[in-house]
Amino acid sequence: MLAVLLLIASALATTIPVVNLTGGVNPGSANYLVEAIHDAEADGAPAIVIELDTPGGLVTSAREIVQAELSSTVPIVVYVQPSGARAGSAGVFLTMAGHVAAMAPGTTIGAAHPVDLFGGMGGGEEESEEEAESRAVMEEKILQDTSAWARAIAEQRGRNVEWMELAVRESASVTDREALELGVVDLIAPSLDELLEQIDGMEVQTPDGPVVLHTAGAEIERVPMSLRQTVLLYLGDPTLLFALIALGMLGLYTEFHNPGLVFPGAIGVLALVGAGIGLSILPFNAGGLIMVILGFGMFALEVYTPTFGGLTAAGVAALGLGGVLLFEVDGFDLRIDPAFLITVAVGTGLVTLALAWLIARDFREKPSTGAEGLVGMRGEVLIGGDGKGRIRVHGEDWRATWSGRLETGATVLVDQVDGLTLRVRSDG
């Protein structure tokens, strides 16, 4: 019985949790990785593997993850995979902060240079001299702080400090083989099983002292994201947030234009609530948000007060500019997908023009229903006489007045509607 218990305990001890970060580094992914590291420490796991494929993300979230990695008493193995994956921007720091850094063949790492709102460190051409100087000072502060952080991580893990600084200052990026030769990562492994075989017996330093890895033949336990973490992950995606804002505004506009539909209004409210939650966890530019709202406001005005496309063009410009400015870049890539932004702005503009054209066409057409629709219609005199009587128009009986005398059965044309009385003339 004791032997069985020892075997069970041994099996549990060699179970290695594996977490997967695919996509942006944001509050959702940070919460996922940090909780997984803490759970691995609490469970006494022999190691934890982070499978990584990311273009980058928020510096605040990256710092949170790196802090958990550097202080972890459980060895952390960061594995950039599968082939074709990358550890870009914030992913560089996550990889370098692992006790073991590995890459799959055909992967890349690098390009950790801080970027501004427009995708580079340079300011706009229309900036004043004072604004350009202020921007330059702020960018230099960000660059110096990020460089110091990068050097500290590389020094603590015994990796190539010079290359790490190049990745930050000059956006240096290398392949898996180049990274191995430069001492950026520890090894290349074609699969997770091979990785665990290769690192078996390796000694790493933790806050509790040196730890020898026992990973060969270990059981793998993949740790899924919780519902909360999944929601945070998706709401931390700038492109999705912009989509929610656009969907919310369009839903409310549709409800206001067609009261009583309910469904578009409900979808719009839900989308805006989701966008509000996302904006509460991501840094955003209030001016950019105002521009987005202003853009949709111009679309609405175009429908109700057609300006032959003038307001629509202004709305497309405001929506596009607002989308570019909406999210502050906190040192790393955090922007809406340009193709999606253009599609939403131009697509919404085209829909607006189509609606404006339909409404304008309806105004130009003669009414076919209601009292106004009776004008110009033919009718038959039911009760004739001098100056007044009754007629039948469109299957309905009406009081009518006319000039002179009309006999019963005569054909008349409706000239005017005056309350419940029609003014007619002979069609003979």
N, C-alpha and C positions, 0 to 999 in steps of 0.2 A: 504493500500500500504506500509505504514511504517512497519507494522507487518511482511509483506512478506519479505521486505529487511532485517529486523532483523533476521528472520529465515534463510535467505540465508547466512548472515554474520556469524551466529552461526554455520551453517553447515560447512562453509569454515574453521572456526576457529578450528573445531574438526576433520579436515582431517590430518592424520598423515602419512608422507612419510616413506616408507620402502625400504631400500636398501639391497642388498644381496651380500655378499662376499663369494664366493665358489672358493677355490683354493689358489694360492700363493699370498703373499703380495708383490706387485711390483709397479712400477710407474703407470701402468694402473689402478690397483685397488685403489691406493692412490689418484689419480686424481678423480676417480669416487666418493669415499667416501667424500673427502674434498669438492668437488663442491656441493655434496648433502647436506652437513652440512651448507655450506654458503647459499645455496638456501633456506633451511629451516629457517635460521635466517632472510633472506630477506623477506620471505613470512609470518613470524610471526607464524610458526607452533607451536602447543602446545608441540610437542616432535618429535623426529626422531628415528626410530628403525633400527638398523644394525643387520641383520641376518648373523651369522658367522659360517663358517666351513672351517678352514684353517690349513695346516700343518706348516705354517710359511712363511718366505721369507726375503726380504731385510730389514736390520735395518734402512736404510735411509728412506725407504717408510713407515715403521712402525712409526718412529719418526714424520714424516709429518702428519700422521693420528692422532696420539696421541696428537700432538700439537693442531690440530683442535678440538679434543674432549675436551681437558682441557680448551680451551679458548672459547668454544661454549656458547652462551647465551640461546640456545635452549637445553632443557634436552635431553640427548642421552641415549637410551636404547639399550644395546648390548645383543643379544639373541643368544646363541650357540644352534643351531638346524640344522637338525632334529635329532631324536634319532640315535646314532651312529656317530654323528659329533664330531669334536674336535676343541679346540682353542689351537693349539700347537705353541710353539716358539713365534714368533711375535704376534700370536693371543692372547697370555696371556696378553700382554700389551694393546692391543686394547680392550679386555674385561674389564680389571681392570680400564681403563681410562674412561669408561662410567659412567654417573651419576647413572644409574641402570644397574647391571650385572645380567643376568638370564641365566639359562641353561635348556634345555629340558631333560627329563628322558633318561638315557642311553648315555649321552655325557660325554666327559672328557676335562680337562684343565690342562696345565702344560708343562714340558720339554722345558724350555726357556734357557737352558744352551748354551752359544755360542759354535759353532763348527768351526773346521778349514777345510782346503781344502779336507782332507781325512775323514771327518765325526767325528772327535774327537779333543780333545785339545792336544794330544800328537804329537810329531814330528816323522819323518821317521827314521828308523834305520840307514840309510846311511848318515845322517846329520853329519857334523863336530861338534866338541864341541862348537865352536863359533856360528855356525848356530843354534844349539839347544838352546843355551843360549839366542840368539836374539829372537828366536821364543817364548821361555818361557816368556821373558819380554813383548813381544807384546801381547801374550795371557792373561797375568795377567792384562795388561792395559785394554784390551777389557772386561775382566771379572769384573774388578772393576768399570769401567764406566757403564756397563750394570746393575750391582747390584745397584749402586747409582740411576740410572734412575728408576729401578723397585721400590726401596724404596720410592722415591719421588712420584711416581704415587699412590702407595698404601696409603701413608700418606695423600695425598691430597683428596683421595676418602674415607678415613676412613676404609680401608680394612686391611686384615691380612698382616702386613709388614714382619713378620718372614717367613710365608709361601712363600711370593713373592720372598724373597731372596733365599729360598731353591729351588724354581723353577729355578732360574738362576744359582745358584752355584752347585746344586746337581741333576738337571733335575727332581725335584719332579713333580709328575703328580697325579691328583685325579679325582674321579668320581663326578658326579653332587651332590650326597648326601654328600659326603665328603667335597666338596667345600662349600656347604651350612653350614655344621657344623663348618668348620674352619673359616667362615666369609670371604671367598674368593669371593663369589657371594651373591646376596641379596635374590634370590628366585629360585624355580624350577617351570616351567610351561609347561604343555604338549602341548600347542598350543599358537599361537600368540594372538588369541582372549582372551584366559584365562589369558595370561600375561598382556594384557591391562586392564583386569578387576582387577587383583591383585594389580597393581601399581596405580590404580586410588586413588587419595587423598594423595599419597606419596609426601613428601616435599624433594626437592633436592636443593643443593647450586650451583648457577651459578655466573659468574663474575658480573652479574647485581643484585645479591642477591638471596634470597630463592624463589623457584617457586614450587607451588603445582600442581601436575599432574592431568589433567582431561582427562582421556583416555578411560573410560568405554563407550562402544558403539560408539567409534570414527570410522569414515570412514578411510579405508586403501587405500593409493595411492602408488602403487609400482613404483619405479623410475628405468627405464631401463638405461643401459649404452649407451652412445653415440657411434657412429661408431669409432671415434678416441680413446675413452677409451677402446673399445673392442679390437682394433688393438694393442694398447699398452699392454693390459692385456696378449694377446697371445704371442706377441713378447717379453714379459718379462718372458716367460717360458723357462728355460734353455734347456729342452728336445726338445721343438719345434725349438729353435734356432739351436741346433746341427743338427736336421733333415733338416733344411733349408740349412745349410752349406754343409751337405752331398749331398742333392739333387742338389744344385748349382754346386758342383764340378763334380758330375756324369753327369749332363746335359752338362757342357762344355766339359768334356772328350768325351762324345758321339758325340758331334758336331764336335770336332776336328778329331775324328777317322772316322767320316762319313760326310765330308763337304757337305753342301747343304740341310741337313735335316731340318734346321731352328728351328723346334719346340723344340727339346731338348736344343738347345742353348738359345732360348728365355726363356724357363722355368728355365734354369740354371741361367741366368742373373737376372730374377725376384726374384728367391730364394735367391741369394747372396745379392741383394739390400735389401730384407726384413731382412736377417741376419745382414747386416750392420746397419740397423736402430735399431735392437734389441741390438746389441753390443754397440751402442751409449748410451743406457739407462741402461745397466747392467755393473757392474764391471767385467772385464775379464782379464785373464792372457795371455799376449802376447806370452809367451813361449808355452802355451797350444795351442794357435791358430796356431803357426808355426808348432807344432807337428802334428796337424790335417792335415794341408796342405801338410806337408812332407809325411804323410801316404798315401794320395791320389796320390802324386807324385811317390811313390814307386809302387803303383798299376799300374800306367801308364807305368812305366819302365818295369814291369814284362811282360806286354802284348807285348811290342815292342822288348824287349831283355830277352826272357825267361830264368830264372835262376832256373828252377825246384822247384819253390815255395819259394826260399830264400827271394826274395824281397817282396813277398806277406806276408810271416810271419813277416818280419820287418815292413811292412805297417800296418798289423793288430795291432802289438804292439804299433806303433807310434800313430795310430788312437785311440786306447783304452787309452793310457797314456795321449794323448792330450785332450781327452774328460774329463778325470778326472781332469786335471789341468786347463781346459778352463775357468771356472768361479771362481773367488775369492769369498770366503764366507765372506760376510761383517757382521760377527757376528751371522748369522743365516743360516738355511738350504738353500742352493742355489746350486743345483747340478743336473747333468743329471741323469735320471732314469738308474740305472746300467743295467737292463735287456735290455732296448732299446739300450744303448751304445754297449753292447756285440753283440746284434743282428745286428746292423749296421756294426760294425767292422768285425765280422766273415762273415756276408752275403756278404759284398763287397769283402772280400778276396776270397770267393768261386766263385763269379761271375768273378773276375779277373783271377783265375786259369782256369775257363772254357773257357774264351776268349783266354787266352794264349795257351791252348791246341788246340783249334780250329785253331788258326793261325798257330801253329807249324805243325799241321796235313796238312793244306793246302800247306805249304811249301814243305812237304815231298811228296805230291802227284804229279803225272805227270800233267803238264798243259793240259787243255782240250780245251783252246781257244787261239787265237792269233797265231803268227808264231811258237812259241815254241810248241804249241799243234800239229803241223803237223809232228814233228819228231816221227818216228815209225809207221806212218800211211801208208796204202797201197794205191797205185794209179795205173792208167792205162795209158800206153803210147799212146798219140794221134798222134804224129808225131815222128816216129823213125828215127834212123840214127846212124852215128858214133860219139860217145862222147856227143851228145847233141840233144835236140828236145823239144817237149812239152808233158806235162802229165796232167791228171785230178786227183785231190785229193780233197776229201770231197766236190765234186760238183763244184770245181773251177779249171780253167785252169792255169798252171804255166809253166814258162820256166824251163828246167831241164838239168842237166849235169850228165854223167855217164861214167864209164870205158868200153871200147870196143864198141860193137854195140848192140843196142836193136831194135827189130822190133815193128811196130805199133800193139797195142793190148796186148803187154806184160804187166805183172804185176810187179810193182816195190815197194820198200820200201823207205821211205824218211829217209835219214841219217842226213841231215844238211840243215839249212835254211841260205842262204847267200843273204840278201836283198830280191829281188823279184825273185831270182833263187834258185831252190831246188837241192841239191845233192842227187842222188838216186842210188840204186843198184837193180839188178834183184832179184825178189822173186821166180824165177823159179827153 
